[in-house]
């Protein structure tokens, strides 16, 4: 009986680890951030995720609640509890060696991706993904398998809603229809993890005719294809650099009738999330719209995320243009005036401890900023603060009129000029009006980089106005509080400055 338990335990605990990591990744929490939420130490969570410590029920329940996993983590814990017994469920050490499942580090560093070409197409309610990777074995041992992950998230930013969907309608192997080849040889595969919203599979360098390992110094192309229905996919597609990669190419293919709009966001180990540094190329032919983009030598752990918007049948009868400006902003996820979060002081980041949290928030801000730019032009520049997308953290972005993005973490104004001017401003959280707002012509702002280092930056004129507006948001203030007594905002229909930059005479 003891031998049977030892054989079952690694599988059950490994499944729990995969589930926990999946939901931690979905919510963008670091081990330290999760530890703070669930009341455990980072060391405890590290040991759990390494497989050297069996999680307690309390930990599993707290993690499930804070990660909004909809009991997915609890179910995996129950599997562990069933195989280990009551003592192990209380958090005792487990002596049986447990394989650690980490897609970020498997397979070994002996593999280099010389080229990844990723293709996504959509037709008749079905998304089809094809990944082609040219792999080179730069190690000393033959490579016999390669780990891939297929993950979906219908409602990014709302994992609880996504989990409810996938619990009711799980992703199935039948709909995925996974197939893979290595060169001209079909590959077999073995399931590593089978979850409602993600699958992990070892592609094996073998088939019914035998094995064909990738030997040291050799290079080969692997090619795998899978499909997912539109009701389980989301309006985004992400490629993560998990192995040294020399070239990454992305291609999307959508029906022209859907009038697709596409944009890209790049994130890395710093908090600097930004649009792709080079444009996505667009071409229309034969009723299809093709989008292509590539980059050379992407850094390890960088993530390249493409998002899109289709014109839905609802929009055909009620186009975006018929909505008021504020309704437009609400429809793309901008919190509107009246929500309590806009009157609260945002919580600062503890940097560098919460660096992962900061990166996640900045990436979400960039994504929303891109969405906003699709429905309105901003000749004066634009900004967005985390509370405006429902996140009460001290982060904001400002995009200059030339497209440069300034990232502000834990910012505060420490000095401002005595000279002021008064110009109209708009706010995405009540975009139906424009208000005449007096502000200093220059401000000094203390803020932090992702490593926690303090920075002081001087902003002048238009940038001082943009930055000041966003910092106000982080302290629960809307521009109305800065307007002179007796002055009220005017309807946007009366505003004459759209498409023009602010006017600052030469001083």
C-alpha positions as CSV (number, residue, x, y, z in Angstrom):
1,X,0.0,0.0,0.0
2,X,2.8,2.4,0.8
3,X,4.4,1.8,-2.6
4,X,1.0,2.6,-4.3
5,X,0.7,5.8,-2.4
6,X,4.3,6.8,-3.4
7,X,3.4,6.2,-7.0
8,X,0.2,8.3,-6.8
9,X,1.5,11.1,-4.7
10,X,3.8,12.8,-7.2
11,X,1.1,13.0,-9.8
12,X,-1.5,14.5,-7.4
13,X,0.9,17.0,-5.9
14,X,2.3,17.9,-9.3
15,X,-1.3,18.6,-10.5
16,X,-1.9,20.8,-7.5
17,X,1.4,22.7,-8.2
18,X,0.4,23.2,-11.8
19,X,-3.1,24.5,-10.8
20,X,-1.7,26.9,-8.3
21,X,0.9,28.3,-10.7
22,X,-1.7,28.6,-13.4
23,X,-3.9,30.8,-11.3
24,X,-1.0,32.8,-9.9
25,X,0.1,33.5,-13.5
26,X,-3.4,34.4,-14.5
27,X,-3.7,37.0,-11.8
28,X,-0.1,38.2,-12.2
29,X,0.9,37.6,-8.5
30,X,4.4,36.9,-7.4
31,X,5.0,34.3,-4.6
32,X,5.7,37.2,-2.2
33,X,2.5,39.0,-3.2
34,X,0.4,35.8,-2.8
35,X,2.1,35.0,0.6
36,X,1.0,38.4,1.9
37,X,-2.6,37.8,0.8
38,X,-2.9,34.3,2.2
39,X,-1.0,34.9,5.5
40,X,1.9,32.5,4.7
41,X,5.6,33.1,4.2
42,X,7.1,33.3,0.7
43,X,9.4,30.4,1.8
44,X,6.3,28.3,2.4
45,X,4.8,29.0,-1.0
46,X,8.2,28.4,-2.7
47,X,8.5,25.0,-1.0
48,X,4.9,24.1,-2.0
49,X,5.6,25.0,-5.7
50,X,8.9,23.1,-5.6
51,X,7.0,20.0,-4.4
52,X,9.0,19.7,-1.2
53,X,6.1,20.6,1.1
54,X,2.6,19.4,1.1
55,X,0.1,22.4,1.3
56,X,-2.3,22.7,4.2
57,X,-6.0,22.9,3.7
58,X,-6.0,26.5,5.0
59,X,-3.4,27.5,2.5
60,X,-5.3,25.9,-0.4
61,X,-8.6,27.6,0.7
62,X,-7.0,31.0,1.1
63,X,-5.1,30.7,-2.3
64,X,-8.3,29.6,-4.1
65,X,-10.2,32.5,-2.6
66,X,-7.6,35.2,-3.3
67,X,-6.7,33.9,-6.8
68,X,-10.5,33.6,-7.5
69,X,-10.0,30.1,-8.9
70,X,-13.5,29.0,-8.3
71,X,-12.5,25.9,-6.2
72,X,-10.1,24.6,-8.9
73,X,-7.2,24.7,-6.4
74,X,-9.3,23.2,-3.6
75,X,-10.2,20.3,-5.9
76,X,-6.6,19.6,-6.6
77,X,-5.8,19.8,-2.9
78,X,-8.5,17.2,-2.1
79,X,-6.7,14.9,-4.6
80,X,-3.5,15.4,-2.7
81,X,-5.3,14.9,0.6
82,X,-6.9,11.7,-0.6
83,X,-3.5,10.1,-1.5
84,X,-1.4,11.4,1.4
85,X,-3.9,11.1,4.3
86,X,-4.7,13.4,7.1
87,X,-1.2,14.0,8.5
88,X,0.2,15.2,5.1
89,X,-2.9,17.4,4.7
90,X,-1.8,19.4,7.8
91,X,1.3,20.5,6.1
92,X,3.9,18.0,7.1
93,X,7.1,17.4,5.0
94,X,6.8,14.9,2.3
95,X,9.8,12.6,1.8
96,X,8.9,11.2,-1.6
97,X,10.8,12.9,-4.4
98,X,8.3,14.9,-6.5
99,X,9.1,16.1,-10.0
100,X,8.8,19.8,-10.3
101,X,6.6,20.9,-13.2
102,X,7.9,24.3,-14.6
103,X,7.1,25.1,-18.2
104,X,9.4,28.1,-17.9
105,X,12.4,25.9,-17.5
106,X,11.5,22.7,-19.3
107,X,13.1,21.4,-21.5
108,X,16.6,22.1,-20.4
109,X,18.7,25.1,-21.5
110,X,20.3,22.8,-24.1
111,X,17.6,23.9,-26.6
112,X,17.7,27.1,-28.5
113,X,14.9,28.4,-30.7
114,X,16.4,29.6,-33.9
115,X,13.0,30.8,-35.3
116,X,9.5,30.7,-34.0
117,X,6.7,31.5,-36.5
118,X,3.3,31.6,-34.8
119,X,0.2,31.9,-36.8
120,X,-3.4,32.5,-35.7
121,X,-6.4,32.5,-38.0
122,X,-10.2,32.9,-37.4
123,X,-13.0,31.6,-39.4
124,X,-16.6,30.4,-38.8
125,X,-16.3,30.8,-35.1
126,X,-13.1,28.9,-34.7
127,X,-9.5,30.0,-33.9
128,X,-6.7,27.9,-35.3
129,X,-3.2,28.2,-34.0
130,X,-0.1,26.9,-35.7
131,X,3.3,27.1,-34.1
132,X,6.5,26.3,-36.0
133,X,9.8,26.3,-34.1
134,X,13.2,25.6,-35.4
135,X,15.0,24.0,-32.5
136,X,18.8,23.5,-32.1
137,X,20.3,21.2,-29.5
138,X,23.3,23.1,-28.1
139,X,23.8,20.7,-25.2
140,X,25.7,17.4,-24.8
141,X,22.8,15.0,-24.6
142,X,20.0,14.0,-27.0
143,X,16.7,15.7,-26.6
144,X,13.7,13.3,-26.7
145,X,10.7,15.5,-25.8
146,X,9.5,19.1,-25.8
147,X,6.9,20.7,-23.5
148,X,4.1,22.9,-24.9
149,X,1.1,24.6,-23.2
150,X,-2.3,25.4,-24.6
151,X,-4.1,27.9,-22.4
152,X,-7.2,30.0,-22.8
153,X,-8.8,32.9,-21.0
154,X,-12.1,34.2,-22.3
155,X,-12.3,37.1,-19.9
156,X,-8.8,38.5,-19.2
157,X,-8.7,40.5,-16.0
158,X,-11.7,38.6,-14.6
159,X,-10.3,35.1,-13.8
160,X,-13.3,34.1,-11.7
161,X,-15.7,34.6,-14.6
162,X,-13.3,32.7,-16.9
163,X,-13.1,29.8,-14.5
164,X,-16.9,29.6,-14.2
165,X,-17.0,29.4,-18.0
166,X,-14.4,26.6,-18.2
167,X,-15.8,24.6,-15.3
168,X,-19.1,24.5,-17.2
169,X,-17.6,24.1,-20.7
170,X,-14.0,22.8,-20.2
171,X,-11.5,22.8,-23.0
172,X,-11.5,19.3,-24.5
173,X,-9.0,17.3,-26.4
174,X,-11.6,16.6,-29.1
175,X,-12.1,20.3,-29.9
176,X,-8.4,21.0,-29.7
177,X,-7.5,18.3,-32.3
178,X,-3.8,18.6,-31.6
179,X,-1.4,17.4,-34.2
180,X,2.4,17.7,-34.5
181,X,5.2,16.9,-36.8
182,X,9.0,17.1,-36.6
183,X,10.2,17.7,-40.2
184,X,8.3,15.2,-42.2
185,X,7.8,12.8,-39.2
186,X,4.5,12.8,-37.2
187,X,5.1,13.1,-33.5
188,X,3.3,11.4,-30.7
189,X,2.6,13.2,-27.5
190,X,1.9,12.5,-23.8
191,X,-0.3,14.6,-21.5
192,X,1.4,16.2,-18.6
193,X,-1.6,18.2,-17.2
194,X,-5.2,18.2,-18.3
195,X,-7.1,21.2,-16.8
196,X,-10.4,22.9,-17.7
197,X,-8.6,26.0,-19.1
198,X,-5.2,24.7,-20.0
199,X,-3.3,21.7,-21.2
200,X,0.4,20.8,-21.0
201,X,1.7,18.2,-23.4
202,X,5.1,16.6,-24.0
203,X,5.7,16.4,-27.7
204,X,7.8,13.3,-28.2
205,X,10.5,12.8,-30.8
206,X,9.1,9.5,-31.7
207,X,6.2,7.8,-33.6
208,X,5.0,4.3,-34.4
209,X,8.1,3.6,-36.5
210,X,10.5,4.5,-33.7
211,X,12.4,7.3,-32.1
212,X,14.3,10.2,-33.8
213,X,16.0,12.2,-31.0
214,X,17.5,15.6,-31.6
215,X,21.2,15.0,-31.1
216,X,23.8,17.5,-30.0
217,X,24.5,20.0,-32.8
218,X,21.4,19.1,-34.8
219,X,18.6,21.4,-35.8
220,X,15.0,20.6,-36.7
221,X,11.6,22.2,-37.2
222,X,8.7,21.1,-35.1
223,X,5.2,22.1,-36.2
224,X,2.0,21.8,-34.1
225,X,-1.6,22.9,-34.7
226,X,-4.7,23.1,-32.5
227,X,-8.1,24.8,-32.6
228,X,-10.3,26.5,-30.0
229,X,-13.9,27.8,-30.5
230,X,-14.5,31.5,-30.2
231,X,-16.7,31.1,-27.2
232,X,-13.6,29.8,-25.2
233,X,-11.0,32.0,-26.7
234,X,-10.4,35.6,-25.8
235,X,-9.6,38.8,-27.9
236,X,-5.8,38.3,-27.2
237,X,-2.9,36.1,-28.1
238,X,0.4,36.0,-26.3
239,X,3.8,34.5,-27.0
240,X,6.2,34.1,-24.1
241,X,10.0,33.8,-24.6
242,X,10.9,30.8,-22.4
243,X,14.0,29.6,-24.3
244,X,16.8,31.6,-25.9
245,X,15.2,32.7,-29.2
246,X,16.8,34.3,-32.2
247,X,13.7,35.3,-34.1
248,X,10.0,35.6,-33.4
249,X,7.4,36.0,-36.2
250,X,3.7,36.5,-35.6
251,X,1.0,36.3,-38.3
252,X,-2.8,36.8,-37.9
253,X,-5.5,36.1,-40.5
254,X,-9.0,37.5,-40.0
255,X,-12.1,37.9,-42.2
256,X,-12.3,41.4,-43.7
257,X,-16.0,41.5,-42.9
258,X,-15.3,41.6,-39.2
259,X,-13.3,44.9,-39.7
260,X,-10.5,43.8,-37.3
261,X,-8.4,46.3,-35.4
262,X,-5.2,44.9,-34.0
263,X,-2.5,46.3,-31.7
264,X,0.5,44.8,-29.8
265,X,1.9,45.1,-26.3
266,X,5.4,44.1,-25.1
267,X,6.3,43.4,-21.5
268,X,9.5,42.3,-19.9
269,X,11.2,41.8,-16.5
270,X,11.0,45.6,-16.0
271,X,7.8,47.5,-15.5
272,X,8.1,49.1,-18.8
273,X,5.2,47.8,-20.9
274,X,4.8,49.5,-24.2
275,X,3.4,49.1,-27.7
276,X,5.4,47.0,-30.1
277,X,8.5,49.0,-31.1
278,X,7.8,48.5,-34.7
279,X,4.4,48.6,-36.4
280,X,2.3,45.5,-37.2
281,X,2.1,45.2,-41.0
282,X,-1.5,45.0,-42.4
283,X,-2.5,43.7,-45.8
284,X,-6.0,43.0,-47.2
285,X,-6.6,40.5,-50.1
286,X,-9.3,38.1,-51.2
287,X,-11.7,39.1,-48.4
288,X,-9.1,38.5,-45.6
289,X,-7.0,40.8,-43.5
290,X,-3.4,39.7,-42.7
291,X,-1.4,41.1,-39.9
292,X,2.3,40.3,-39.6
293,X,5.1,41.3,-37.2
294,X,8.5,40.0,-36.2
295,X,11.4,40.8,-33.9
296,X,15.0,39.7,-33.6
297,X,16.7,38.3,-30.4
298,X,13.8,38.9,-28.0
299,X,15.0,38.8,-24.4
300,X,14.2,35.8,-22.2
301,X,10.9,36.2,-20.2
302,X,9.6,38.9,-22.6
303,X,6.0,38.6,-23.5
304,X,4.5,39.7,-26.8
305,X,0.7,40.2,-26.6
306,X,-1.5,40.9,-29.6
307,X,-5.1,42.1,-28.9
308,X,-7.9,42.8,-31.4
309,X,-11.4,44.1,-31.7
310,X,-14.0,42.8,-34.2
311,X,-17.0,44.7,-35.3
312,X,-19.9,42.7,-33.9
313,X,-23.4,42.4,-35.2
314,X,-24.5,44.5,-32.3
315,X,-22.2,47.3,-33.4
316,X,-23.6,47.1,-36.9
317,X,-27.0,48.2,-35.6
318,X,-25.6,50.4,-32.7
319,X,-22.1,51.5,-33.8
320,X,-19.7,53.0,-31.3
321,X,-20.2,56.4,-32.8
322,X,-23.8,56.5,-31.5
323,X,-22.7,56.1,-27.9
324,X,-21.8,59.2,-25.8
325,X,-18.1,59.7,-25.2
326,X,-18.5,58.5,-21.6
327,X,-20.4,55.4,-22.7
328,X,-17.7,54.7,-25.2
329,X,-15.1,54.7,-22.4
330,X,-17.2,52.6,-20.2
331,X,-17.7,50.0,-23.0
332,X,-13.9,49.6,-23.2
333,X,-13.3,49.2,-19.5
334,X,-12.7,52.7,-18.2
335,X,-14.2,53.2,-14.7
336,X,-16.7,56.1,-14.7
337,X,-17.4,58.9,-12.2
338,X,-19.4,57.7,-9.3
339,X,-17.4,54.6,-8.7
340,X,-15.8,54.8,-5.2
341,X,-12.4,53.8,-6.4
342,X,-12.0,57.1,-8.1
343,X,-12.2,58.9,-4.7
344,X,-9.8,56.7,-2.9
345,X,-6.0,57.0,-2.4
346,X,-4.3,54.3,-4.4
347,X,-2.0,51.9,-2.5
348,X,1.7,52.4,-3.2
349,X,3.8,49.5,-4.4
350,X,6.5,48.1,-2.0
351,X,9.3,48.0,-4.5
352,X,11.2,45.9,-5.4
353,X,9.2,43.3,-3.4
354,X,6.1,43.9,-5.5
355,X,7.9,44.3,-8.8
356,X,5.8,41.6,-10.4
357,X,2.6,43.2,-9.3
358,X,3.8,46.5,-10.7
359,X,4.6,44.9,-14.1
360,X,1.2,43.3,-14.3
361,X,-0.6,46.6,-13.6
362,X,1.5,48.6,-16.1
363,X,0.9,45.9,-18.7
364,X,-2.9,46.2,-18.1
365,X,-2.7,50.0,-18.3
366,X,-0.9,49.8,-21.7
367,X,-3.5,47.4,-23.0
368,X,-6.3,49.7,-21.9
369,X,-4.5,52.7,-23.3
370,X,-4.3,51.1,-26.7
371,X,-8.0,50.3,-26.6
372,X,-8.8,54.0,-25.8
373,X,-6.6,55.2,-28.7
374,X,-8.7,53.0,-31.1
375,X,-11.9,55.1,-30.3
376,X,-10.5,58.6,-29.9
377,X,-7.6,60.7,-31.1
378,X,-5.5,62.6,-28.6
379,X,-3.4,65.4,-30.2
380,X,-2.5,66.7,-26.7
381,X,-1.3,63.4,-25.4
382,X,-3.2,61.2,-23.0
383,X,-2.9,59.4,-19.7
384,X,-4.4,56.6,-17.6
385,X,-4.2,55.8,-13.9
386,X,-4.7,52.4,-12.4
387,X,-7.9,53.4,-10.5
388,X,-9.5,54.2,-13.8
389,X,-9.3,50.5,-14.8
390,X,-10.5,49.4,-11.3
391,X,-7.0,48.8,-9.8
392,X,-6.4,50.7,-6.6
393,X,-2.6,50.8,-7.0
394,X,-0.2,53.8,-7.4
395,X,0.6,53.4,-11.1
396,X,-0.1,55.7,-14.1
397,X,0.9,56.1,-17.7
398,X,1.2,59.2,-19.8
399,X,1.5,59.1,-23.6
400,X,3.1,62.2,-25.1
401,X,1.7,63.7,-28.4
402,X,4.6,61.9,-30.2
403,X,3.7,58.5,-28.8
404,X,6.3,58.1,-26.1
405,X,5.0,56.4,-22.9
406,X,6.1,57.6,-19.4
407,X,5.6,55.1,-16.6
408,X,4.9,56.5,-13.1
409,X,5.1,54.2,-10.1
410,X,4.4,55.7,-6.6
411,X,4.5,59.3,-8.0
412,X,4.1,62.4,-5.9
413,X,4.5,66.1,-6.7
414,X,7.3,67.5,-4.5
415,X,7.6,70.9,-6.1
416,X,5.7,73.1,-8.5
417,X,6.2,76.5,-10.1
418,X,4.4,79.6,-8.9
419,X,3.5,80.3,-12.6
420,X,0.2,78.7,-13.6
421,X,-2.0,78.7,-16.6
422,X,-5.6,77.6,-17.3
423,X,-6.6,75.3,-20.1
424,X,-9.3,72.8,-20.9
425,X,-8.8,69.2,-19.9
426,X,-10.8,66.0,-20.5
427,X,-11.0,63.0,-18.3
428,X,-11.7,59.5,-19.6
429,X,-13.9,58.8,-16.5
430,X,-16.4,61.6,-17.4
431,X,-15.6,62.2,-21.1
432,X,-18.8,63.9,-22.0
433,X,-17.5,67.3,-20.8
434,X,-14.3,69.4,-20.8
435,X,-13.2,71.6,-17.9
436,X,-11.0,74.7,-17.6
437,X,-8.4,73.7,-15.1
438,X,-5.6,75.9,-13.6
439,X,-2.3,74.1,-13.1
440,X,1.3,75.0,-12.5
441,X,3.5,75.4,-15.6
442,X,6.1,73.0,-14.2
443,X,6.2,70.3,-11.5
444,X,8.9,68.1,-10.0
445,X,7.7,64.5,-9.4
446,X,9.4,61.9,-7.2
447,X,8.7,58.4,-8.4
448,X,10.3,55.0,-8.4
449,X,11.7,52.5,-10.9
450,X,10.9,48.8,-10.7
451,X,13.9,48.2,-8.5
452,X,12.7,50.7,-5.9
453,X,15.2,53.4,-6.8
454,X,13.8,57.0,-6.3
455,X,13.8,59.3,-9.3
456,X,12.9,63.0,-9.6
457,X,11.7,64.2,-13.0
458,X,10.8,67.7,-14.1
459,X,7.7,68.1,-16.3
460,X,6.8,71.3,-18.0
461,X,3.8,72.8,-19.7
462,X,1.7,70.1,-21.5
463,X,3.5,67.2,-19.8
464,X,3.1,68.9,-16.4
465,X,-0.6,69.1,-17.0
466,X,-0.9,65.5,-18.2
467,X,1.2,64.1,-15.4
468,X,-0.5,66.3,-12.7
469,X,-3.9,65.1,-13.9
470,X,-2.9,61.4,-13.5
471,X,-1.2,61.9,-10.1
472,X,-4.5,63.5,-8.9
473,X,-6.3,60.3,-9.8
474,X,-3.9,58.3,-7.5
475,X,-4.9,60.6,-4.7
476,X,-8.7,60.2,-5.3
477,X,-9.1,63.6,-7.0
478,X,-10.8,64.5,-10.3
479,X,-10.0,67.7,-12.1
480,X,-13.4,69.2,-11.0
481,X,-11.8,70.0,-7.5
482,X,-9.1,72.2,-9.2
483,X,-11.5,74.3,-11.2
484,X,-12.2,77.9,-10.0
485,X,-15.3,78.5,-7.9
486,X,-18.3,79.1,-10.1
487,X,-16.7,77.6,-13.2
488,X,-18.4,74.4,-14.5
489,X,-17.3,72.0,-17.3
490,X,-18.8,72.5,-20.7
491,X,-20.4,69.8,-22.9
492,X,-17.9,68.2,-25.3
493,X,-20.1,69.4,-28.2
494,X,-19.2,73.0,-27.3
495,X,-15.5,72.3,-27.0
496,X,-13.5,73.6,-29.9
497,X,-10.0,72.2,-29.1
498,X,-10.3,68.6,-30.3
499,X,-7.4,67.6,-32.5
500,X,-5.3,70.6,-31.4
501,X,-2.4,70.7,-28.9
502,X,-2.5,73.0,-25.9
503,X,-1.3,76.5,-26.6
504,X,1.9,77.6,-24.7
505,X,3.4,80.9,-25.9
506,X,7.2,81.0,-26.1
507,X,8.5,82.2,-22.8
